[in-house]
Structures are given as structure tokens and as C-alpha cells.
Amino acid sequence: MSAGGAVEPGLPAAAAAPSPAPARDPEPGHLFRPISAEDEEQQPTEIESLCMNCYRNGMTRLLLTKIPFFREIIVSSFSCEHCGWNNTEIQSAGRIQDQGDMDREVVKTDSATTRIPELDFEIPAFSQKGALTTVEGLISRAISGLEQDQPTRRANEEAVAERIDEFIAKLKELKQVASPFTLIIDDPSGNSFVENPHAPRKDDALVITHYNRTLQQEEMLGLQAEAPEEKPEEEDIRNEVLQFNTNCPECNAPAQTNMKLVQIPHFKEVIIMATNCENCGHRTNEVKSGGAVEPLGTRITFHITDPSDMTRDLLKSETCRVEIPELEFELGMAVLGGKFTTLEGMLKDIRELVTKNPFTLGDSSSPGQTEKLQEFSQKLDQILEGILKAHFIMDDPAGNSYLQNVYAPEDDPEMKVEHYKRTFDQNEELGLNDMKTEGYETGLPAQR
């Protein structure tokens, strides 16, 4: 919109146009008055101006008013009675401040860090006491702090003093606002403040960001006595393979044993240890239970009916006995040690254990034993191939053995799991009869 007349702030309304003055004058010495939608006494000033649509004379109405918490403004409204074109504008009528944002009030606590990125300048936390000041006051305080020891520096370190003089000159230029700069106040306590002169309106030049304090910041503020000890997460242990030096059980050459903690689904954690000898090529693997002895023993009876059963995961602890009734075979405790393998792998280990026994081979073997071993090996091959159906029984009084249930969490129709109370002899084999878990400190000899 373009108007033929103009109003200079501070001039009386009567000098701008012949229209009558408002019914109620503002306070003496003040041209502007607070705006109110309910104030019917405020009357606009009318002047003739040129319509920018049809270039005929129209009427512009000007209202000089003041918005609370903001500034003085001029509200102008133009309407043309010839073509109907109209327009409304708002223009600032306030005086431009001499110092601009430099006189904003600032509350800086002693825990706040002050930065000016343009100068790569920073005032660390707890290097100054808290203060209620302005932006200009913060810069003046920094200048005073740098100038304080300059005489001593000039006497001892002239080159350093010259660089500081150059930096002080840059800080003084900031006070004159020769170029825009950014002031950042980072306070972990959240108690610092920078004034918004446009309140309650948003200040586009002011950005306030809230964040969660770090452990180091809480410790710095005294909210935490000390940083908590970092505890290794169980997931990290499961994903990590530990190694330690050992000797090969076959050739006694130096070797390394790998150890890993594994969580078996629907069961418990176990420790798998594997040794690979680079000297003789001997390989061993062993499984240790990662949990305690169960309150009840476990007996697992599985009916092998299909070749796919050979792929089931199997965990045999050192305390587990294995039976195959169809072969009249029984494997005692500790034989083959602890193993984490498949059902096929377990049956092959049994075949190798039986057929390669030095007491049943060579000249010391009898014809009857050789025939029985050949028959046993043939039947075991038929079970592995799925030709012969058989029952595979795992009896573990410690309850730490496992056979995969492919129907989990539903019951497996071919597998039966029984829990039973251990006998005295079984507890004796496990060393549980003499184990005292409650009140074990009583009865100990007094230490001198």
C-alpha cells in the first residue's frame, strides 16, 4: 500500500490531518496509548491518499497505539470507494535502541559455561561466580579479567601479552556490535537465564534447549557421590570368545582353549570350551553347565522315528548317563565328558568309542566280541539312517542335560521328560550329601 501522507512519530495527530482528535487524550507527553479491543474511545486519524489499484483518491486511517510487552506501532488501513480495493498494514513506530541486544539481562550461575564461537572464546564453569548482569556486562567482565595480569605478562612474556591484547580488542569490537555474534550459555543446573525483551512473544534470536545431564555433569554438580562402576553386560560376554593358554591333551604341546557362554533356548546357560592343537591336529570340545545343580534329577526319553531327528541339538553334562535299550547299551557318567552337539554327533561318538576301544581290537579281542561289535555298529548305522527305530534315554541326576524340543513351547509327542527325586547314592556321587549351604560358618575352628 502507498499513502500520500505520512506521520512522523512524536508529532501531534492534529498536525497530520484535519480530523478531530480522539475523545480521550492519552497521558500528557505520550502520543501512543495501550491498545484495547474494548476501548471504543480510540479514534483513528484519517488522511487522503492515492489508491494503488485505480489511482484515485481514497482514505487511509492511522491508529497510533502500543502493544503491551512489545512496542509502539502504527496500524494503517486503506480503502477505496471507487474500486473497492483495501489494504491493512502494521509498522513499527518505536525508536531503534542504541545498544540493541547488548542490554539484555543475563543470569549466569557459577556452574554455567559461556562461549562465543566466532572468537573461539570460552569461560569455563566454576571459573567465575554467578552474576546478574547484561550481555555487555558479561563481555566487560571477561575483558577486565584478561587485562588484570597484562602488566605482568608484558614484563615476562611479551609475545603472549601481545596476543591477549589483540583478543581484548576483538572483545571490545563485540561490545560495539560491529558484526553479529553468538552467545551460548550452557548450564547443567538449568538456573541460567537470558532475557526475552519481546515477551510473551517468541524471540527469534533466542534459542533455549533443554537436555538430560550426563553422569559427569551430575557428579560435577554434586548430585552423585561418584560415578557408578561400569559393569560388563551379559550380552557382551555371550558375544565374546575368551581364550587362555593350555597344553594339548594328546601331545602336550602349547595350545589355546576357546571358551564361550551360550544361552540354550528353553533351557539354561552353558559354557562351551574347545581346544585345537596346531601341532598334532587334535581337537576336543567340552561343555560345562553354567547353572547350579537342579533340585530334581531329569530323565529324558526320546523315540527316534525319522532321519530328521538326527539334527536335534543335544547337551550331555558330565553327570549324565545314556541308554539305548534296543542295543542293550548303557554309557556311564563322565564317559565322553560334557558335550554340546547333535543327536547324530552323539551317536557317532558312541560308535567311535565302542568300535575303537583298544581292549576290543587286535590280538586281544575274541571272535565273539568282534561279531558283537560289528552287529552293534551295524544297528547303530541303521538308527542313524532312520531304518531302525530306537529309544534314546538321557538320565542326569544333576538335571543339567538337554535335548531339543522342535515343538517348543508345546510338548513333543516323541519325547518324555521326567523329573525325579535323587537317591542317597546319587547325591553321594554328586557330592551333595556333605555339602552345607546354610549355616556353614557354624562349627568352624576359631581363627587366631
C-alpha positions in Angstrom: 0.0 0.0 0.0 1.2 3.5 -0.7 -0.2 6.6 1.1 0.1 10.2 0.0 0.6 11.4 3.6 3.0 10.3 6.3 3.0 10.6 10.0 6.2 11.1 11.9 6.3 9.5 15.4 6.1 12.2 18.0 4.0 14.7 16.1 0.5 15.7 17.3 -2.3 14.0 15.4 -3.9 17.3 14.5 -0.8 18.3 12.5 -1.2 15.2 10.4 -4.8 15.6 9.3 -7.8 17.9 10.0 -9.8 15.1 11.6 -10.9 15.6 15.1 -8.7 14.4 18.0 -9.7 11.3 20.0 -12.4 11.8 22.6 -9.9 10.9 25.4 -6.4 12.2 25.2 -3.5 9.9 26.1 -1.3 10.7 29.0 0.5 14.1 28.8 3.7 13.9 26.8 2.7 10.5 25.2 1.3 10.2 21.8 0.8 6.4 22.0 -1.5 4.6 24.4 -2.0 0.8 25.1 -4.3 -0.9 22.6 -7.5 -2.5 23.7 -10.2 -4.2 21.7 -12.9 -2.9 24.1 -11.7 0.7 24.1 -14.3 2.5 21.9 -12.8 6.0 22.6 -9.7 5.4 20.5 -10.4 7.0 17.1 -8.1 6.7 14.1 -6.6 9.6 12.2 -7.8 9.9 8.6 -5.9 11.2 5.7 -6.5 11.2 1.9 -4.1 9.1 -0.1 -3.8 7.6 -3.6 -5.3 4.2 -4.4 -2.6 1.9 -6.0 -5.2 -0.1 -7.9 -7.2 2.6 -9.7 -5.1 5.7 -8.9 -8.0 7.6 -7.5 -8.2 9.3 -4.1 -9.0 7.0 -1.2 -8.9 7.2 2.6 -6.2 5.9 4.9 -6.9 5.5 8.6 -4.0 5.6 11.1 -4.1 4.4 14.7 -1.1 5.1 16.9 -1.0 2.6 19.7 1.2 0.5 22.0 1.1 -3.3 22.3 1.9 -4.5 25.9 5.2 -6.3 26.3 6.1 -5.3 22.7 6.5 -1.8 21.3 4.7 1.2 19.8 3.2 0.6 16.4 1.2 2.3 13.7 -1.9 0.5 12.4 -2.9 1.7 8.9 -5.9 0.8 6.9 -6.7 2.0 3.3 -10.0 1.6 1.4 -11.0 2.9 -2.0 -14.7 3.7 -2.5 -14.2 3.7 -6.3 -12.8 0.2 -7.0 -13.3 -1.4 -3.5 -9.6 -2.2 -3.1 -8.4 -2.2 0.5 -5.3 -3.0 2.4 -4.1 -3.1 6.0 -0.5 -2.8 7.4 1.3 -2.5 10.7 4.5 -0.5 11.0 6.8 -0.2 14.0 6.9 3.3 15.4 9.4 2.6 18.3 12.8 4.2 18.5 15.7 2.0 17.4 17.7 1.1 20.5 21.2 2.4 20.7 22.7 -0.9 22.0 20.2 -3.4 20.6 20.6 -6.8 22.3 23.6 -5.8 24.4 21.4 -4.6 27.3 19.5 -7.9 27.7 19.6 -9.1 31.3 21.5 -12.3 31.9 21.6 -14.6 34.9 24.8 -16.7 34.8 25.4 -19.2 37.6 28.8 -20.4 38.6 28.1 -23.8 37.0 27.5 -22.3 33.6 29.9 -22.3 30.7 29.9 -19.2 28.4 31.0 -19.5 24.8 31.3 -17.1 21.8 32.0 -19.4 18.8 33.0 -16.6 16.5 36.1 -15.9 18.6 36.6 -19.4 19.8 36.2 -17.9 23.3 35.0 -19.9 26.4 34.6 -19.1 30.1 34.7 -22.5 31.9 32.3 -23.5 34.6 33.2 -22.6 38.2 35.8 -20.1 36.9 33.6 -17.1 37.9 31.0 -16.6 40.5 27.4 -16.3 39.5 26.1 -12.9 38.5 23.1 -10.9 37.4 24.3 -8.7 34.5 23.8 -8.0 30.8 25.3 -9.3 27.6 27.5 -6.2 27.6 28.4 -6.8 31.2 29.5 -10.4 30.5 31.9 -9.2 27.8 33.2 -6.3 30.0 33.8 -8.8 32.8 35.8 -11.0 30.5 37.8 -8.0 29.3 38.6 -7.0 32.9 39.8 -10.5 33.7 42.1 -10.6 30.8 43.5 -7.1 31.4 44.2 -7.8 35.1 47.5 -9.6 34.6 48.6 -7.9 31.4 51.3 -5.7 33.1 53.0 -8.9 34.5 52.7 -10.6 31.1 54.3 -7.7 29.3 57.3 -7.9 31.6 57.7 -11.6 31.5 56.0 -12.9 28.2 55.7 -10.0 25.8 54.6 -12.2 22.9 51.8 -13.7 24.9 50.7 -10.3 26.2 50.5 -9.0 22.6 48.2 -11.9 21.5 46.0 -11.2 24.5 45.8 -7.5 23.6 44.7 -8.5 20.1 42.0 -10.7 21.6 40.8 -8.0 24.0 40.5 -5.7 21.0 38.2 -8.2 19.4 36.1 -8.5 22.5 35.7 -4.7 22.6 34.5 -4.8 19.0 31.8 -7.2 20.1 30.5 -4.5 22.5 30.1 -2.1 19.6 28.2 -4.9 17.7 30.4 -4.3 14.6 29.2 -7.7 13.4 26.7 -10.3 14.6 27.9 -12.9 17.1 26.5 -15.8 19.1 26.5 -16.0 22.9 26.0 -19.6 24.3 25.4 -20.2 28.0 25.5 -23.9 28.8 24.3 -24.5 32.4 23.8 -28.1 33.6 21.9 -26.9 36.6 19.3 -25.2 34.4 19.4 -22.0 36.5 20.9 -19.5 34.0 18.7 -17.1 32.1 18.8 -14.7 29.1 16.0 -12.0 28.9 13.5 -12.1 26.1 12.7 -8.4 25.5 9.7 -9.4 23.3 8.0 -11.5 26.0 5.4 -13.0 25.9 6.1 -13.2 22.1 8.8 -15.6 20.8 12.3 -14.2 20.3 13.7 -15.4 17.0 17.2 -14.5 18.2 17.0 -16.6 21.4 17.0 -20.4 21.3 16.6 -22.4 24.6 17.4 -26.1 24.5 16.8 -28.5 27.4 18.8 -31.7 27.8 19.4 -34.6 30.2 22.5 -34.2 32.3 25.3 -36.7 31.8 26.8 -38.6 34.7 29.9 -36.4 34.6 27.7 -33.3 34.9 25.7 -34.7 37.8 29.0 -35.6 39.5 30.3 -32.0 38.9 27.1 -30.5 40.5 27.4 -32.9 43.5 24.2 -34.7 42.6 26.0 -38.0 42.6 28.7 -39.0 45.0 30.8 -40.9 42.5 30.3 -42.4 39.0 28.9 -45.9 39.1 31.2 -48.7 38.3 30.8 -49.9 34.8 29.5 -53.5 34.9 30.1 -55.7 31.9 26.8 -56.5 30.2 25.8 -60.2 29.9 25.2 -59.8 26.2 28.8 -58.7 25.7 30.0 -61.8 27.5 27.8 -64.0 25.4 29.1 -62.4 22.2 32.7 -62.7 23.2 35.0 -65.7 22.9 37.6 -65.9 25.7 41.0 -67.6 25.1 43.5 -68.9 27.6 46.7 -70.9 27.2 46.8 -74.6 27.9 48.5 -77.8 26.8 47.3 -80.3 24.2 45.9 -83.5 26.0 47.3 -85.6 23.1 50.9 -84.3 22.5 51.3 -81.9 25.4 52.3 -79.1 23.1 51.2 -75.5 23.9 47.7 -74.8 22.6 44.8 -72.4 23.1 41.4 -73.2 24.5 38.4 -71.1 23.4 35.6 -70.6 25.9 32.2 -69.1 25.2 29.0 -68.6 27.3 25.9 -69.8 25.3 22.2 -69.5 26.2 20.3 -72.6 25.1 16.7 -71.7 24.2 14.1 -73.0 26.7 17.0 -74.3 28.9 19.9 -72.5 30.6 23.3 -71.1 30.0 26.3 -73.4 29.4 30.0 -72.9 28.9 31.5 -74.4 25.8 35.3 -75.0 25.7 37.1 -76.1 22.6 40.8 -76.9 22.1 42.5 -77.1 18.7 46.2 -78.2 18.7 48.1 -76.8 15.7 51.0 -79.2 16.4 49.2 -82.6 16.1 45.8 -81.5 14.9 44.0 -82.9 17.9 40.6 -81.3 18.7 38.5 -81.5 21.8 35.3 -79.8 23.0 33.8 -79.9 26.4 30.6 -78.4 27.9 30.2 -77.2 31.5 26.9 -76.2 33.0 26.6 -72.6 33.7 24.0 -73.1 36.4 23.7 -74.8 39.8 22.6 -78.4 40.4 18.9 -78.6 39.9 16.7 -79.6 42.9 15.4 -82.7 41.0 17.1 -85.1 38.5 15.9 -85.3 34.9 15.3 -88.3 32.7 14.7 -87.7 29.0 13.3 -90.5 26.9 13.2 -89.8 23.1 11.8 -92.1 20.5 13.8 -91.9 17.3 11.4 -92.4 14.3 12.8 -90.3 11.5 16.2 -89.3 10.0 15.4 -85.6 10.7 15.6 -86.4 14.4 19.4 -86.6 14.0 19.6 -82.8 13.7 18.2 -82.1 17.1 20.6 -80.2 19.5 21.8 -82.2 22.4 23.6 -81.2 25.6 25.1 -84.0 27.7 26.6 -83.0 31.0 29.4 -84.9 32.8 26.8 -86.4 35.2 24.5 -87.8 32.5 24.1 -91.5 31.7 22.9 -92.5 28.2 20.9 -95.7 27.4 19.7 -97.3 24.1 17.5 -100.2 25.2 17.2 -101.7 21.6 21.0 -102.1 21.6 21.3 -103.1 25.2 23.7 -100.2 25.5 24.5 -98.0 28.5 27.0 -95.2 28.8 28.0 -94.3 32.3 28.7 -90.9 34.0 31.8 -88.9 32.9 32.3 -91.1 29.8 32.8 -88.8 26.8 32.6 -85.9 29.2 30.3 -83.0 28.7 29.2 -82.4 25.1 27.1 -79.9 23.1 26.4 -81.5 19.8 23.5 -83.0 17.8 21.9 -86.4 18.3 23.7 -87.6 15.2 27.0 -86.4 16.6 26.4 -88.1 19.9 25.6 -91.5 18.3 28.8 -91.3 16.1 30.9 -90.5 19.2 29.3 -93.6 20.9 30.1 -95.7 17.8 33.7 -94.5 17.7 34.1 -95.0 21.5 32.9 -98.7 21.3 34.4 -99.8 18.0 37.9 -98.2 18.5 38.3 -99.4 22.1 41.9 -100.9 22.3 40.7 -103.7 24.6 38.3 -105.0 21.9 40.6 -104.7 18.9 43.7 -106.6 17.7 45.0 -109.8 19.1 43.4 -109.3 22.5 39.9 -109.5 21.1 37.9 -112.7 20.9 35.9 -113.8 17.9 32.6 -113.4 19.8 33.4 -109.8 20.9 34.3 -108.8 17.3 31.0 -110.2 16.0 29.0 -108.4 18.7 30.8 -105.1 18.0 30.1 -105.4 14.2 26.5 -106.1 15.0 26.3 -103.2 17.3 27.9 -100.9 14.7 25.5 -102.1 12.0 22.4 -101.4 14.2 23.8 -98.0 15.2 24.2 -97.2 11.5 20.6 -98.2 10.8 19.4 -95.9 13.6 21.5 -93.0 12.1 19.9 -93.7 8.7 16.4 -93.9 10.1 15.9 -97.5 9.2 15.8 -98.8 12.8 13.6 -97.1 15.3 15.0 -96.9 18.8 14.7 -95.1 22.2 17.5 -92.7 23.3 17.5 -92.1 27.1 19.4 -89.4 29.0 19.4 -89.8 32.8 21.0 -86.8 34.6 20.6 -86.7 38.4 22.0 -83.1 38.3 19.3 -82.0 35.9 21.8 -80.2 33.6 21.2 -82.2 30.3 19.0 -81.2 27.4 17.5 -82.5 24.2 15.9 -80.1 21.7 12.2 -80.0 21.5 11.3 -78.9 18.0 7.7 -78.3 19.0 8.6 -75.9 21.9 6.9 -74.4 23.7 4.4 -77.2 23.0 5.1 -80.8 24.1 7.0 -83.1 21.8 4.9 -86.3 21.2 8.0 -88.4 20.8 9.8 -87.1 23.9 9.1 -87.7 27.5 10.7 -85.6 30.2 10.5 -86.8 33.8 11.8 -85.1 37.0 12.6 -87.3 40.0 14.0 -87.0 43.5 17.6 -88.2 43.7 18.5 -91.2 45.9 21.1 -91.0 48.6 23.7 -92.8 46.4 23.1 -90.3 43.6 23.6 -87.4 45.9 26.7 -89.1 47.2 28.1 -89.3 43.6 27.4 -85.6 43.1 29.0 -84.7 46.5 25.7 -83.2 47.8 25.4 -85.2 51.0 28.4 -83.4 52.6 27.6 -80.0 51.1 26.4 -77.5 53.6 24.7 -74.4 52.0 23.1 -72.9 55.2 24.8 -72.1 58.4 28.1 -73.3 57.0 30.0 -70.8 59.1 29.0 -72.5 62.4 31.3 -75.2 63.7 34.4 -73.7 62.1 37.6 -73.5 64.2 38.2 -70.1 65.6 40.9 -68.1 63.8 43.8 -66.8 65.8 
